[in-house]
Amino acid sequence: MRKNYLLTPGPTPLPPEVCEAQARPIIHHRTPQFQAILKEASEGMKYIFQTSHDVYILASSGTGAMEAAVVNLCSAGDTVVTVEAGKFGERWTEIAKAYGINCEVIKVEWGKAVDPKEIEKKLKANPKIKAVFTTLCETSTGVATDIEAVGKAVKDTDAVLVVDAISGLGAIDLKTDAWGCDIVVSGSQKGLMLPPGLGFISVSPKAWQKIESAKLPRYYFDLKAAKKALASTDTPFTPAITLIVALCEALKIMRQDGLEKIFARHKKMADATRAAMQALGMGLFAPTAASDVVTAVIVPAGIDGEKLVKTMRDTYGVTIAGGQAELKGKVFRFAHMGFIEEFDIIAGISCLEKVLKQMGYKFELGSGVKAAQEVFLK
Ligand SMILES: *Cc1c(COP(=O)(O)O)cnc(C)c1O
């Protein structure tokens, strides 16, 4: 017998209601039944995005929504700003370059957040910059960007602000309209408690203006087609029907709790996780600007980071994530997002302690769990 705990920054665990919804018989999408579901899902996503504008639901992973943002906004030869503070920021540059867009890259040391002044400087120096591509939670480092401040830097310029909120949406605050985010993209398998397979994208009136004149080739991800279809509660192609049915269940749960309570739960879990790691004598990779989504922890000297993650997963069924790219083996990432609660965190920390002890790391057994419990008791 083996019980599994999923504490990775995507996919994340599924509530039973979401699992059950996926077992229902399939229905046809060009029907009033599905239209009612699509309407409920689209309206619900406006609440999650904190926007009054339409949110389009794509059948793709999060990266598909990122690509949709790029191909709809830009023309070949445009210049954009991309912020690279980790692996996912780099993805913006990779997508833009694939389409012949010039990138003015702001490189940020991994583990730190971008200084909005850097973005302001770039925009002042080149008024032709069409868009600024940023990341709400840089999942590779655990850092959260101050999108509100970035929004202020971009708002009164001609550029649009694009935010990758794939791992932060529904876990930490992102006020799409109030903070001036023109395009926000997300995916289903992180904070939204769904399997992978849905991409989401919101578009502001300022972004629509750019889209009207943008010339990059596009077909599947043409947002004008998505807009036209949604106006009659429809989708341009066959939607991921089952996932959208499940999305309605996830949205019911999220609406019942409300965003404020959800954000508070994530903060508490993040605080408890960070307290536990520090009590165990381990350093946080991003001590400043840490997100409440995922915590990156520096693997202690003398411990094989990859073996630690593998043993927790393969021997005990507790899956956390290792480091990516330059952080491979150097950090592990403990996620506390989506359908995760206090005792999932406790289970994860106690497994981490057990394996660290077996690997010869010196610490007082139970000290991590104790520190986390103390945070939860507050
Ligand atoms: C997971 C993630 C992505 C990639 O999303 P896919 O669904 O794997 O395409 C992009 N950006 C961030 C910040 C992520 O966390």
The ligand as an SDF file (V2000), in Angstrom:
LIG
                    3D

 15 15  0  0  0  0  0  0  0  0999 V2000
    4.2990   25.9150  -14.5920 C   0  0  0  0  0  0  0  0  0  0  0  0
    4.6740   27.2530  -15.0990 C   0  0  0  0  0  0  0  0  0  0  0  0
    4.7560   27.5350  -16.4640 C   0  0  0  0  0  0  0  0  0  0  0  0
    4.5900   26.4590  -17.5080 C   0  0  0  0  0  0  0  0  0  0  0  0
    3.3030   26.0640  -17.6200 O   0  0  0  0  0  0  0  0  0  0  0  0
    2.9350   24.7410  -18.4620 P   0  0  0  0  0  0  0  0  0  0  0  0
    1.5270   24.5100  -18.0110 O   0  0  0  0  0  0  0  0  0  0  0  0
    3.8920   23.6860  -18.0460 O   0  0  0  0  0  0  0  0  0  0  0  0
    3.0360   25.0900  -19.8870 O   0  0  0  0  0  0  0  0  0  0  0  0
    5.0640   28.8050  -16.8650 C   0  0  0  0  0  0  0  0  0  0  0  0
    5.2900   29.7810  -15.9690 N   0  0  0  0  0  0  0  0  0  0  0  0
    5.2260   29.5540  -14.6480 C   0  0  0  0  0  0  0  0  0  0  0  0
    5.4960   30.6640  -13.7120 C   0  0  0  0  0  0  0  0  0  0  0  0
    4.9250   28.2920  -14.1760 C   0  0  0  0  0  0  0  0  0  0  0  0
    4.8870   28.0520  -12.8580 O   0  0  0  0  0  0  0  0  0  0  0  0
  1  2  1  0
  2  3  1  0
  2 14  2  0
  3  4  1  0
  3 10  2  0
  4  5  1  0
  5  6  1  0
  6  7  2  0
  6  8  1  0
  6  9  1  0
 10 11  1  0
 11 12  2  0
 12 13  1  0
 12 14  1  0
 14 15  1  0
M  END
$$$$
